[in-house]
Amino acid sequence: MRRSISAAAAAAALTLTLTACGGDDGGAKGGQPAAAKDPAAVSGTVTWWDTSDSTSEAPAYKELIAKFEAAYPKIKIKYENVPFDDARDKFKTAAQGGTGAPDVLRSDVGWNPAFAELGYLQPLEGTPALNRREGFLPSSFASTQYKQKTYGVPLVTDTLALLYNKELLAKAGITKPPATWDEVKAAGLAVKAKTGNAGVFMKPQGFYALPLIYGEGGGLVDVQAKKITVNDDKAQKAIGIGKDLIDSGAAVTDVTKDAYSNMQAMFKEGKLAMMINGPWSIGDDLKGPAFADKANLGIAPVPAGSTGKAGSPTGGHNLVVYAGSKNLDASYLFVEFLTRPENQAFTAEKNHVLPTRTEAYSMGTVSSDPTITAFRAALDTAVPGPPLARASDLFDPMDTTMEKIYSGQISTKAGLDDVAKAARGILPDFK
């Protein structure tokens, strides 16, 4: 998977106050239709664009679709698995053109503000989609808010962590996972020297650079001050740490379009000791020969920087309803069904993903899933993204520049200065 814009440029040293509940019930396009009073009478076909991994995650959702259609026989779900990397632009194009957009989209949390600002999303207050809204994790529900209205329902949440191969670290004499970037460097060099394998993979992408930046007390933007901070001293030091890991030989990188899949392949085959990744990768990781013994896969918090603190972005996906849908009532019911606690627990057990409802964590085997337990703890200190309509666009120049910095095509300072210049064009009211 490739969660490149989930955090939407959150500022690490900033406490973001996000609205926890919506305002009026007005629709995005001239008023919100009333929710169906009798769900059993609702009929129609709901097109759903699912952006989850087609191999490791989608099968669980297909099972839930079958259960939904059995419960609501007058509603049919037209399922389409749309690659995550293509979904944002594809949805924008379809919504802008007025044809071809799905009724329901599995949207990255970083996309929500922009889609809402453009009028593409249906406000959900007063609809069945928001049934028992008080049961959602506050950090997850905050991602659905824009200008005091609710434009989505949290489906899954996530953050980043340090995933590691216990056996490779042990062969290098490392008895516990690195807790700081300095320890990552030492461990990476030891792994390379004693096993011949790669120590840690540094993915050249803005989202994966956030733990480095947060560890130095920085961020891409300061929302309260309306200031671009991606090229300040803290950010430069942070990205310099990542570059030093690569230059020293403790880390490897890949600037091709297949960087993520190559990282995954190395890790699964036992040729890579550590990587920064999220819970979405676990199902795939456990299919690799290096983790035939599942206990060999370790999960630890992202390493801390020189501040002594660690920080990781809050990510995840919401279900959003297209404002131009001709099947709003059916769409509301489908969204409500997929986000019920028992169905979130089902997908958590199948896909090792984190539910957004607190109740789901005590259902079935969710509470005993080591992956969910490890990432759930990390959520307590994760940094949410700000409700800026174009915040997610900041990752486009950041991604391009991280590739140049990590491959040595441009210096850290010059690269981040370029990102800052592009950011001021994206957020013109920021200095």
TAWOGI-V265842 format. One record per residue. N is the residue number from 0. RES is the residue in one letter. SS is DSSP state (H for helix, E for strand, C for the rest). PHI is phi in radians with two decimals (999 if undefined). Layout:
N RES SS PHI
N RES SS PHI
This chain:
0 M C 999
1 R C -2.65
2 R C -1.41
3 S C -1.64
4 I C -2.37
5 S C -1.08
6 A C -1.45
7 A C 0.87
8 A C 1.12
9 A C -1.18
10 A E -1.71
11 A C -1.20
12 A C -1.51
13 L C -1.94
14 T C -1.66
15 L C -1.61
16 T C -1.72
17 L C -1.81
18 T C -1.12
19 A C -1.64
20 C C -2.59
21 G C -1.46
22 G C -1.76
23 D C -1.28
24 D C -1.72
25 G C -1.12
26 G C -1.39
27 A C -1.22
28 K C -2.34
29 G C 1.50
30 G C 1.95
31 Q C -1.57
32 P C -1.09
33 A C -1.16
34 A C -1.19
35 A C -1.13
36 K C -1.46
37 D C -2.16
38 P H -0.96
39 A H -1.15
40 A H -1.62
41 V C -1.32
42 S C -2.38
43 G E 2.38
44 T E -2.05
45 V E -1.83
46 T E -1.54
47 W E -2.06
48 W E -1.64
49 D E -1.71
50 T C -1.75
51 S C -1.31
52 D C -1.08
53 S C -1.16
54 T C -1.69
55 S C -1.62
56 E C -2.01
57 A H -1.03
58 P H -0.95
59 A H -1.15
60 Y H -1.20
61 K H -1.14
62 E H -1.13
63 L H -1.19
64 I H -1.07
65 A H -1.07
66 K H -1.18
67 F H -1.12
68 E H -1.15
69 A H -1.24
70 A H -1.36
71 Y C -2.22
72 P C -1.09
73 K C -1.54
74 I E -2.00
75 K E -1.98
76 I E -1.86
77 K E -1.63
78 Y E -1.57
79 E E -2.35
80 N E -1.59
81 V C -1.87
82 P C -0.90
83 F H -0.94
84 D H -1.12
85 D H -1.76
86 A H -1.15
87 R H -1.05
88 D H -1.19
89 K H -1.14
90 F H -1.18
91 K H -1.06
92 T H -1.11
93 A H -1.17
94 A H -1.17
95 Q H -1.15
96 G H -1.39
97 G C 1.47
98 T C -2.45
99 G C 1.59
100 A C -1.32
101 P C -1.31
102 D C -1.25
103 V E -2.29
104 L E -2.22
105 R E -1.48
106 S E -1.80
107 D E -1.02
108 V C -1.05
109 G C -1.27
110 W C -1.49
111 N H -0.94
112 P H -1.05
113 A H -1.14
114 F H -1.11
115 A H -1.17
116 E H -1.05
117 L C -1.36
118 G C 1.45
119 Y C -1.53
120 L E -1.94
121 Q C -1.51
122 P C -1.08
123 L C -1.97
124 E C -1.05
125 G C 1.37
126 T C -1.95
127 P H -1.06
128 A H -1.04
129 L H -1.76
130 N C -1.05
131 R C 0.93
132 R H -1.08
133 E H -1.19
134 G H -1.49
135 F E -1.46
136 L C -1.05
137 P H -0.95
138 S H -1.14
139 S H -1.30
140 F H -1.16
141 A H -1.05
142 S C -1.25
143 T C -1.60
144 Q E -1.65
145 Y E -2.67
146 K C 0.87
147 Q C 1.12
148 K E -2.28
149 T E -1.77
150 Y C -2.07
151 G C -3.10
152 V E -2.22
153 P E -1.10
154 L E -1.80
155 V E -2.44
156 T E -2.17
157 D E -2.87
158 T C -2.71
159 L E -1.73
160 A E -2.59
161 L E -1.61
162 L E -1.69
163 Y E -2.55
164 N E -1.63
165 K H -1.05
166 E H -1.15
167 L H -1.13
168 L H -1.12
169 A H -1.11
170 K H -1.12
171 A C -1.58
172 G C 1.46
173 I C -1.69
174 T C -1.70
175 K C -2.56
176 P C -1.13
177 P C -1.03
178 A C -1.83
179 T E -2.34
180 W H -1.18
181 D H -1.11
182 E H -1.20
183 V H -1.09
184 K H -1.08
185 A H -1.09
186 A H -1.17
187 G H -1.08
188 L H -1.16
189 A H -1.16
190 V H -1.07
191 K H -1.10
192 A H -1.24
193 K H -1.72
194 T H -2.17
195 G C 1.42
196 N C -1.66
197 A E -1.31
198 G E -1.39
199 V E -2.44
200 F E -1.77
201 M C -1.82
202 K C -1.34
203 P C -1.40
204 Q C -2.59
205 G H -0.99
206 F H -1.05
207 Y H -1.36
208 A H -1.50
209 L H -1.03
210 P H -1.04
211 L H -1.11
212 I H -1.17
213 Y H -1.09
214 G H -1.14
215 E C -1.78
216 G C 1.38
217 G C -1.90
218 G E -2.91
219 L C -1.36
220 V E -2.46
221 D E -1.94
222 V C -1.15
223 Q C -1.13
224 A C -1.49
225 K C 0.89
226 K E -2.31
227 I E -1.42
228 T C -2.09
229 V C -1.15
230 N C -2.01
231 D C -1.34
232 D H -1.06
233 K H -1.14
234 A H -1.18
235 Q H -1.10
236 K H -1.10
237 A H -1.09
238 I H -1.18
239 G H -1.07
240 I H -1.12
241 G H -1.09
242 K H -1.14
243 D H -1.12
244 L H -1.04
245 I H -1.25
246 D H -1.10
247 S H -1.34
248 G C 1.65
249 A C -1.26
250 A E -2.28
251 V E -2.17
252 T C -2.50
253 D C -2.73
254 V C -1.82
255 T C -1.49
256 K C -1.18
257 D C -1.74
258 A H -0.97
259 Y H -1.14
260 S H -1.13
261 N H -1.19
262 M H -1.06
263 Q H -1.05
264 A H -1.09
265 M H -1.06
266 F H -1.18
267 K H -1.14
268 E C -1.53
269 G C 1.41
270 K C -1.79
271 L E -2.45
272 A E -1.49
273 M E -2.53
274 M E -2.74
275 I E -1.63
276 N E -2.75
277 G E -1.98
278 P H -1.13
279 W H -1.12
280 S H -1.50
281 I H -1.07
282 G H -0.99
283 D H -1.27
284 D H -0.99
285 L C -1.23
286 K C -1.45
287 G C -1.42
288 P H -1.08
289 A H -1.16
290 F H -2.15
291 A C -1.00
292 D C -1.63
293 K H -1.02
294 A H -1.18
295 N H -1.33
296 L E -1.53
297 G E -1.83
298 I E -2.31
299 A E -2.39
300 P C -1.04
301 V C -1.05
302 P C -1.11
303 A E -1.49
304 G C -1.61
305 S C -1.22
306 T C -1.30
307 G C 1.50
308 K C -2.01
309 A C -1.95
310 G C -2.56
311 S C -2.40
312 P E -1.26
313 T C -1.51
314 G E -2.16
315 G E 2.23
316 H E -2.40
317 N E -1.97
318 L E -1.64
319 V E -2.09
320 V E -1.95
321 Y E -1.16
322 A C -1.10
323 G C -1.64
324 S C -1.09
325 K C -1.62
326 N C -2.29
327 L H -1.09
328 D H -1.06
329 A H -1.16
330 S H -1.13
331 Y H -1.03
332 L H -1.16
333 F H -1.16
334 V H -1.08
335 E H -1.06
336 F H -1.12
337 L H -1.13
338 T C -1.77
339 R C -1.12
340 P H -0.93
341 E H -1.15
342 N H -1.39
343 Q H -1.16
344 A H -1.11
345 F H -1.06
346 T H -1.21
347 A H -1.13
348 E H -1.16
349 K H -1.33
350 N H -1.95
351 H C 1.04
352 V C -1.76
353 L E -1.63
354 P E -1.15
355 T C -1.83
356 R E -1.81
357 T H -1.07
358 E H -1.08
359 A H -1.15
360 Y H -1.22
361 S H -1.85
362 M C -1.75
363 G C 0.95
364 T C -1.75
365 V H -1.03
366 S H -1.16
367 S H -1.78
368 D C -1.31
369 P H -1.10
370 T H -1.15
371 I H -1.13
372 T H -1.06
373 A H -1.16
374 F H -1.31
375 R H -1.07
376 A H -1.14
377 A H -1.19
378 L H -1.11
379 D C -1.11
380 T C -2.04
381 A C -1.27
382 V E -1.77
383 P C -1.36
384 G C -1.51
385 P C -1.38
386 P C -1.45
387 L C -1.84
388 A C -1.00
389 R C -1.93
390 A H -1.02
391 S H -1.14
392 D H -1.19
393 L H -1.10
394 F H -1.34
395 D H -1.12
396 P H -1.18
397 M H -1.14
398 D H -1.09
399 T H -1.07
400 T H -1.28
401 M H -1.05
402 E H -1.08
403 K H -1.19
404 I H -1.17
405 Y H -1.18
406 S C -1.59
407 G C 1.44
408 Q C -1.36
409 I C -2.65
410 S C -1.27
411 T H -1.03
412 K H -1.11
413 A H -1.11
414 G H -1.15
415 L H -1.22
416 D H -1.11
417 D H -1.12
418 V H -1.12
419 A H -1.08
420 K H -1.09
421 A H -1.14
422 A H -1.13
423 R H -1.21
424 G H -1.31
425 I H -1.37
426 L C -2.08
427 P C -1.09
428 D C -1.56
429 F C -1.72
430 K C -1.70
